[in-house]
């Protein structure tokens, strides 16, 4: 958490108590967490928690690169390296819901090269790969 506080300080951003708590909940989970899951937890802690406050906190955390949005699940996961800009790809287990962030510059360059060859300008890129995590594979979910 200290690295998030330091990052906010470096970027002139304020990590409020609510933003910090949302980040803690996301980082604590080993699976992507949806906004309404976060809201349910927060309502038990803060009776005045509302969807807009959660979404504003998530937008802040996304903008700083502290979390990523898993588009296919409409959920959020902590970033493995928030202090550096990097391409991210996600491996998502179809059975248990676990997700892992990987970073491969080769894949990012391949996408950019193929888009360029097609005359396409990439504005937003998300790579999500669905499959089975090692634990689920061991249990025979393949």
C-alpha positions in Angstrom: 0.0 0.0 0.0 2.9 2.3 0.7 3.9 2.1 -3.0 0.4 3.3 -4.0 0.7 6.2 -1.5 4.1 7.1 -2.8 2.9 6.9 -6.4 -0.1 9.2 -5.7 2.3 11.7 -4.0 4.6 11.7 -7.0 1.7 12.4 -9.3 0.1 15.0 -7.1 -3.0 12.8 -6.6 -4.8 12.2 -3.3 -5.5 8.7 -2.1 -8.5 9.3 0.0 -9.7 6.8 2.6 -12.4 5.5 0.2 -10.0 5.2 -2.7 -7.5 3.4 -0.4 -10.2 1.0 0.8 -11.3 0.2 -2.7 -7.7 -0.5 -3.7 -7.2 -2.7 -0.6 -10.3 -4.7 -1.5 -9.1 -5.2 -5.1 -5.5 -6.1 -4.1 -6.8 -8.5 -1.4 -8.9 -10.5 -3.9 -7.2 -13.1 -6.0 -9.9 -12.7 -8.6 -11.2 -9.8 -10.5 -13.8 -7.9 -8.5 -16.9 -6.1 -9.8 -18.0 -2.6 -8.8 -21.1 -3.9 -7.2 -19.2 -6.6 -5.2 -17.1 -3.7 -3.9 -20.2 -1.7 -3.2 -21.7 -4.5 -1.1 -18.6 -4.8 1.0 -18.4 -1.0 1.4 -22.1 -0.8 2.4 -21.3 -3.0 5.4 -18.5 -0.6 6.4 -20.0 2.7 5.3 -23.8 3.1 5.2 -23.6 6.0 2.7 -21.6 4.1 0.1 -23.3 4.5 -3.3 -22.5 3.3 -6.9 -21.2 6.8 -8.0 -18.6 6.9 -5.2 -17.3 3.4 -6.0 -17.1 4.2 -9.8 -15.3 7.5 -9.1 -12.8 5.7 -6.9 -12.3 3.0 -9.6 -11.8 5.7 -12.3 -9.2 7.3 -10.1 -7.3 4.0 -9.6 -7.5 3.2 -13.3 -6.2 6.6 -14.2 -3.2 6.2 -11.9 -2.6 2.6 -13.2 -3.1 1.0 -9.8 -5.8 -1.3 -11.2 -6.8 -2.7 -14.6 -10.3 -3.3 -15.9 -11.0 -6.8 -17.2 -13.4 -5.9 -20.0 -14.9 -9.4 -20.5 -15.8 -9.7 -16.8 -16.6 -6.0 -16.2 -14.3 -6.3 -13.1 -11.1 -4.9 -11.8 -7.7 -6.4 -10.8 -4.7 -4.9 -9.2 -1.8 -3.9 -11.4 1.5 -5.8 -11.0 3.7 -2.8 -11.8 1.8 0.4 -11.3 4.9 2.6 -11.2 5.8 1.9 -14.9 3.8 2.2 -18.1 3.6 -1.3 -19.7 1.4 -3.4 -22.0 -0.7 -5.8 -20.2 -2.4 -9.0 -21.1 -4.6 -11.1 -18.9 -5.0 -14.8 -18.4 -8.5 -15.6 -17.0 -9.6 -19.0 -15.6 -13.0 -20.0 -16.9 -13.6 -22.3 -13.9 -12.4 -20.5 -10.7 -12.3 -16.9 -12.1 -8.7 -16.3 -11.1 -6.9 -13.8 -13.3 -3.2 -13.1 -13.9 -1.6 -10.1 -15.5 1.2 -10.8 -17.9 3.4 -8.4 -19.8 4.9 -9.3 -23.1 6.2 -6.5 -25.3 6.5 -8.9 -28.2 2.7 -9.3 -28.3 2.2 -5.6 -28.0 4.5 -4.9 -30.9 2.9 -7.7 -33.0 -0.5 -6.1 -32.5 0.8 -2.6 -33.3 2.6 -3.9 -36.4 -0.5 -5.8 -37.7 -2.7 -2.8 -37.1 -0.2 -0.6 -38.9 -0.1 -2.9 -41.9 -3.9 -2.8 -42.0 -3.8 1.0 -41.8 -5.6 0.9 -38.5 -5.0 3.3 -35.7 -5.1 1.6 -32.3 -6.8 3.7 -29.6 -7.4 1.1 -26.9 -6.0 -2.4 -26.7 -7.1 -5.2 -24.3 -5.8 -8.8 -24.6 -7.7 -11.3 -22.5 -7.2 -15.0 -22.8 -9.7 -17.4 -21.3 -8.6 -20.9 -20.2 -7.8 -23.0 -17.1 -5.4 -22.0 -14.4 -2.9 -24.6 -13.0 -5.1 -25.4 -10.0 -8.1 -26.1 -12.1 -6.1 -28.1 -14.6 -4.9 -30.3 -11.8 -8.5 -30.9 -10.8 -9.2 -32.1 -14.3 -11.1 -29.1 -15.7 -9.6 -29.1 -19.1 
